[in-house]
Amino acid sequence: MERGGQDSQKNQKIHVGLAGIDIVFLIDSSESMDEELSGDRKITWVCKAVSKAIKEALDPSKSIRVAVMFFHATKSGDVPKADILIPLQNIENVRSNMSKYEKLMVSLKPAGGTPIGYGLEKAVILLGDKSTDKHVILLTDGENNVGPDPVEVAYQASSKGVKIHALGIGDEVNVIELGSLANVTGGTFRKIGDEEDLWRELKEILAVVGALKMERHVNTLEGQIREVLSSLRNVRKNVKELEESLSLEKMSAEEYSAKLSLLRSKEDELLTRLRDLRSRAVKRLIELQLSLSGSQGKEREDIVHEIESLRDVLRESEEI
């Protein structure tokens, strides 16, 4: 773990200010992705989320290129395969052809084993050596069972400045393996329970990457408080997942203690930030209420709306 942390810090220093963002959505199309979870096939709602992200969530004002790749093994499970559905290209070009790509996604039939390491190798090759901010967003429901060791591939990816963000679908994922991929490369790992969960976490990763099209309220006090609340929920979710991994003996007590310490430190940092934002929000409410009496028309409507929004988010923050 220390080796991964050092590598990721090095990459973060090297890749500051790079021109453009390149993202490969790497989707597991092994046989288990054909199984149902939360009322639909896992592969179906994963493809829906990726398609929605490309069409709605990515910021067209930034220099973003995207690709979509699927990986699986042959039906006998011993020969890894990776198929590029969308070649790496400008986001606007991809969007103009999304109806065609979506039809191909719908027709996909999952099969075979789960060669995560092989898929990552191919994704890193696809990203190439261009001086961009490079990311692989891995979506899988299992663990590597054929092909190269994904953690070793992650070290290679890290040396090329590629960050791996892993989204583990369902309860059968190997949280240690996926967490290591993220730790080694300076990426993120999230465990996903359903379609709504996936969309929320996918947007969170795109925000971390710097590719998310921001909503209007993000620069307001309300938006800043909601972002901190979302991050706090994620930290506490990760703590529960750590406790689960320890109880199932999927990690040592030492590893658990080290990871828990980092999460608690992050939680304290977010709570301090939240207290500061709440204090500013209360002061803002007082200002708005004082200005309400002298306002009228559209100006008054805007003030009332901001008052209601701040009150709502302050009540929500009290429950965290």
C-alpha positions as CSV (number, residue, x, y, z in Angstrom):
1,M,0.0,0.0,0.0
2,E,2.8,2.4,0.8
3,R,4.3,1.8,-2.6
4,G,1.1,2.7,-4.3
5,G,0.6,5.8,-2.2
6,Q,4.1,7.1,-3.1
7,D,3.5,6.4,-6.8
8,S,0.2,8.2,-6.8
9,Q,1.6,11.3,-5.0
10,K,4.4,11.4,-7.6
11,N,1.9,11.2,-10.5
12,Q,-0.3,14.0,-9.0
13,K,2.7,16.3,-9.0
14,I,3.8,15.4,-12.5
15,H,0.4,15.8,-14.1
16,V,-0.7,19.1,-12.9
17,G,-1.8,21.5,-15.7
18,L,-2.0,18.9,-18.4
19,A,-3.8,19.7,-21.6
20,G,-7.2,17.9,-21.7
21,I,-8.8,15.0,-19.9
22,D,-8.9,11.5,-21.4
23,I,-11.3,8.9,-19.9
24,V,-11.8,5.2,-20.8
25,F,-15.0,3.6,-19.4
26,L,-13.9,0.0,-18.9
27,I,-16.9,-2.2,-18.5
28,D,-16.9,-5.8,-17.4
29,S,-18.9,-8.0,-19.8
30,S,-18.2,-11.3,-18.2
31,E,-21.0,-13.9,-17.8
32,S,-22.0,-12.7,-14.3
33,M,-22.9,-9.2,-15.6
34,D,-25.9,-10.9,-17.3
35,E,-27.4,-11.6,-13.9
36,E,-30.1,-9.4,-12.4
37,L,-29.5,-6.9,-9.5
38,S,-32.1,-4.4,-8.4
39,G,-34.6,-5.5,-11.0
40,D,-32.5,-5.4,-14.1
41,R,-29.4,-7.0,-15.6
42,K,-26.2,-5.5,-14.2
43,I,-24.8,-4.9,-17.7
44,T,-28.0,-3.0,-18.7
45,W,-27.9,-0.4,-15.9
46,V,-24.1,0.0,-16.1
47,C,-24.4,0.8,-19.8
48,K,-27.3,3.2,-19.1
49,A,-25.2,5.0,-16.5
50,V,-22.2,5.3,-18.8
51,S,-24.4,6.5,-21.7
52,K,-26.0,9.1,-19.5
53,A,-22.7,10.3,-18.2
54,I,-21.4,10.8,-21.8
55,K,-24.6,12.6,-23.0
56,E,-25.4,14.7,-19.9
57,A,-22.7,14.8,-17.2
58,L,-19.4,15.6,-19.0
59,D,-18.6,19.2,-19.5
60,P,-18.3,20.0,-23.3
61,S,-16.5,23.3,-22.5
62,K,-13.4,21.3,-21.4
63,S,-11.0,19.4,-23.7
64,I,-12.4,15.9,-23.0
65,R,-11.9,12.7,-25.0
66,V,-13.7,9.5,-24.0
67,A,-13.7,5.8,-25.0
68,V,-15.8,2.8,-24.0
69,M,-14.2,-0.6,-23.8
70,F,-15.7,-4.0,-22.7
71,F,-13.6,-6.9,-21.4
72,H,-14.4,-10.6,-20.8
73,A,-12.9,-14.0,-21.5
74,T,-14.0,-16.7,-24.0
75,K,-16.9,-19.0,-22.9
76,S,-14.4,-21.5,-21.8
77,G,-13.0,-18.8,-19.6
78,D,-9.3,-19.0,-20.4
79,V,-8.7,-16.5,-23.2
80,P,-9.0,-12.8,-22.3
81,K,-10.7,-10.4,-24.8
82,A,-11.2,-6.7,-24.9
83,D,-13.5,-4.9,-27.4
84,I,-13.4,-1.2,-28.1
85,L,-17.0,0.0,-28.6
86,I,-16.2,3.7,-28.8
87,P,-12.7,4.7,-29.9
88,L,-11.0,7.5,-27.9
89,Q,-12.3,10.7,-29.4
90,N,-13.6,14.2,-28.6
91,I,-16.8,14.2,-26.5
92,E,-18.8,16.1,-29.1
93,N,-18.0,13.5,-31.8
94,V,-19.1,10.7,-29.4
95,R,-22.3,12.5,-28.6
96,S,-23.2,12.9,-32.3
97,N,-23.1,9.1,-32.7
98,M,-24.5,8.0,-29.3
99,S,-27.7,6.5,-30.8
100,K,-25.6,4.1,-32.8
101,Y,-23.4,3.3,-29.8
102,E,-26.4,2.7,-27.5
103,K,-27.8,0.2,-29.9
104,L,-24.5,-1.7,-29.8
105,M,-24.6,-1.6,-26.0
106,V,-28.1,-3.0,-25.9
107,S,-27.1,-5.9,-28.2
108,L,-24.2,-6.9,-26.0
109,K,-24.3,-10.5,-24.5
110,P,-22.0,-11.0,-21.5
111,A,-20.0,-14.2,-21.5
112,G,-16.9,-15.9,-20.0
113,G,-14.6,-15.0,-17.2
114,T,-13.3,-11.7,-15.7
115,P,-9.9,-10.6,-16.9
116,I,-9.6,-7.3,-15.1
117,G,-5.9,-7.0,-15.5
118,Y,-6.0,-7.7,-19.2
119,G,-8.8,-5.1,-19.7
120,L,-6.7,-2.5,-17.8
121,E,-3.7,-3.2,-20.0
122,K,-5.7,-2.6,-23.1
123,A,-7.3,0.6,-21.6
124,V,-3.8,2.0,-20.8
125,I,-2.6,1.2,-24.3
126,L,-5.7,3.0,-25.7
127,L,-4.9,6.1,-23.6
128,G,-1.4,6.2,-25.2
129,D,1.4,8.6,-24.3
130,K,-0.3,11.9,-25.0
131,S,0.3,14.6,-22.3
132,T,-3.3,14.6,-21.0
133,D,-4.9,13.9,-17.6
134,K,-5.6,10.1,-18.1
135,H,-8.2,8.1,-16.3
136,V,-9.8,4.6,-16.5
137,I,-13.2,4.2,-14.9
138,L,-13.5,0.4,-14.2
139,L,-17.0,-1.0,-13.7
140,T,-17.1,-4.7,-12.6
141,D,-19.1,-7.1,-10.5
142,G,-16.4,-9.6,-9.7
143,E,-12.7,-10.2,-9.3
144,N,-9.9,-11.1,-11.7
145,N,-9.9,-14.8,-12.5
146,V,-7.9,-15.0,-15.8
147,G,-5.0,-13.1,-17.3
148,P,-2.4,-10.8,-15.7
149,D,-2.6,-9.6,-12.1
150,P,-4.5,-6.3,-12.1
151,V,-2.5,-4.8,-9.2
152,E,0.7,-5.3,-11.2
153,V,-1.0,-3.7,-14.2
154,A,-2.0,-0.8,-11.9
155,Y,1.6,-0.1,-11.1
156,Q,2.4,0.0,-14.8
157,A,-0.5,2.4,-15.3
158,S,0.7,4.6,-12.4
159,S,4.1,4.9,-14.1
160,K,2.3,6.2,-17.2
161,G,0.3,8.8,-15.2
162,V,-3.0,6.8,-15.5
163,K,-5.4,6.9,-12.6
164,I,-7.8,4.0,-12.1
165,H,-11.2,4.6,-10.5
166,A,-13.0,1.3,-9.6
167,L,-16.8,0.9,-9.2
168,G,-17.6,-2.5,-7.7
169,I,-21.1,-3.7,-8.5
170,G,-22.9,-5.9,-5.9
171,D,-21.6,-8.0,-3.1
172,E,-19.3,-10.4,-4.9
173,V,-16.6,-7.9,-5.8
174,N,-13.1,-8.2,-4.3
175,V,-12.9,-5.0,-2.3
176,I,-9.2,-5.5,-1.5
177,E,-8.3,-6.0,-5.2
178,L,-10.3,-3.0,-6.4
179,G,-9.3,-0.8,-3.6
180,S,-5.6,-1.6,-4.3
181,L,-6.1,-0.5,-8.0
182,A,-7.3,2.9,-6.8
183,N,-4.6,3.2,-4.1
184,V,-1.8,2.4,-6.4
185,T,-2.8,4.9,-9.1
186,G,-4.2,7.7,-6.9
187,G,-7.8,6.9,-8.1
188,T,-10.9,6.1,-6.1
189,F,-12.9,3.0,-5.2
190,R,-16.6,2.8,-4.5
191,K,-18.8,-0.3,-3.9
192,I,-22.2,0.0,-5.7
193,G,-25.5,-1.5,-4.6
194,D,-28.0,-0.4,-7.2
195,E,-28.6,1.8,-10.3
196,E,-29.2,5.0,-8.3
197,D,-26.1,4.4,-6.2
198,L,-24.0,3.9,-9.4
199,W,-25.2,7.2,-11.0
200,R,-24.4,9.1,-7.8
201,E,-20.9,7.6,-7.4
202,L,-20.1,7.9,-11.1
203,K,-20.9,11.7,-11.0
204,E,-18.7,11.9,-7.9
205,I,-15.8,10.4,-9.8
206,L,-16.3,12.6,-12.8
207,A,-16.3,15.6,-10.4
208,V,-12.9,14.4,-8.9
209,V,-11.6,13.9,-12.4
210,G,-12.6,17.5,-13.2
211,A,-14.8,16.5,-16.1
212,L,-18.3,17.0,-14.5
213,K,-20.6,19.6,-15.9
214,M,-21.4,21.5,-12.8
215,E,-24.9,22.5,-11.8
216,R,-25.7,26.1,-11.3
217,H,-26.0,25.9,-7.5
218,V,-22.6,24.3,-6.9
219,N,-21.0,27.8,-6.4
220,T,-23.6,28.8,-3.9
221,L,-23.4,28.1,-0.2
222,E,-26.2,25.6,-0.6
223,G,-24.2,23.8,-3.3
224,Q,-21.0,23.8,-1.2
225,I,-22.8,22.3,1.8
226,R,-24.4,19.6,-0.3
227,E,-21.1,18.6,-1.8
228,V,-19.6,18.3,1.7
229,L,-22.6,16.3,2.9
230,S,-22.2,14.0,-0.1
231,S,-18.5,13.5,0.6
232,L,-19.3,12.7,4.3
233,R,-21.8,10.1,3.3
234,N,-19.2,8.5,1.1
235,V,-16.6,8.4,3.8
236,R,-19.0,6.8,6.3
237,K,-20.0,4.3,3.6
238,N,-16.4,3.4,3.1
239,V,-16.0,2.9,6.9
240,K,-18.9,0.4,6.9
241,E,-17.3,-1.4,4.0
242,L,-14.0,-1.6,5.8
243,E,-15.7,-3.0,8.9
244,E,-17.4,-5.6,6.7
245,S,-14.1,-6.6,5.0
246,L,-12.5,-7.0,8.5
247,S,-15.4,-9.1,9.8
248,L,-15.1,-11.4,6.7
249,E,-11.4,-11.6,7.2
250,K,-10.7,-10.0,3.8
251,M,-8.1,-7.8,5.3
252,S,-5.7,-7.8,8.3
253,A,-6.3,-5.8,11.4
254,E,-3.2,-3.7,10.6
255,E,-4.5,-2.8,7.1
256,Y,-8.0,-2.0,8.6
257,S,-6.5,0.3,11.2
258,A,-4.4,2.2,8.6
259,K,-7.3,2.7,6.2
260,L,-9.7,3.6,9.0
261,S,-7.3,6.2,10.3
262,L,-7.2,7.9,6.9
263,L,-11.0,7.8,6.6
264,R,-11.4,9.3,10.1
265,S,-8.9,12.1,9.2
266,K,-10.9,12.9,6.1
267,E,-14.2,12.8,8.1
268,D,-12.8,15.3,10.6
269,E,-11.6,17.6,7.8
270,L,-15.1,17.5,6.2
271,L,-16.9,18.2,9.5
272,T,-14.7,21.2,10.1
273,R,-15.5,22.4,6.6
274,L,-19.2,21.8,7.2
275,R,-19.2,23.8,10.5
276,D,-17.6,26.7,8.7
277,L,-20.2,26.6,5.8
278,R,-23.1,26.3,8.3
279,S,-21.9,29.4,10.1
280,R,-21.7,31.3,6.8
281,A,-25.1,30.1,5.8
282,V,-26.7,31.3,9.1
283,K,-25.2,34.8,8.5
284,R,-26.4,34.8,4.9
285,L,-29.9,33.9,6.1
286,I,-29.9,36.9,8.4
287,E,-28.8,39.2,5.6
288,L,-31.5,37.8,3.3
289,Q,-34.3,38.2,5.9
290,L,-33.2,41.8,6.5
291,S,-33.3,42.6,2.7
292,L,-36.7,40.9,2.2
293,S,-38.8,43.8,3.5
294,G,-37.5,46.2,0.9
295,S,-37.7,43.9,-2.1
296,Q,-40.4,43.2,-4.6
297,G,-41.1,41.3,-7.8
298,K,-38.4,39.0,-9.2
299,E,-35.9,40.1,-6.7
300,R,-38.2,39.1,-3.9
301,E,-38.9,35.7,-5.4
302,D,-35.1,35.1,-5.7
303,I,-34.5,36.0,-2.1
304,V,-37.4,33.8,-0.9
305,H,-36.1,30.9,-2.9
306,E,-32.6,31.3,-1.5
307,I,-33.9,31.5,2.0
308,E,-35.9,28.3,1.6
309,S,-32.9,26.5,0.0
310,L,-30.6,27.4,2.8
311,R,-33.1,26.4,5.4
312,D,-33.5,23.0,3.7
313,V,-29.8,22.3,3.5
314,L,-29.2,23.4,7.0
315,R,-31.9,21.0,8.3
316,E,-30.3,18.3,6.2
317,S,-26.8,19.0,7.6
318,E,-28.1,18.7,11.2
319,E,-29.0,15.0,10.4
320,I,-25.5,14.0,9.3
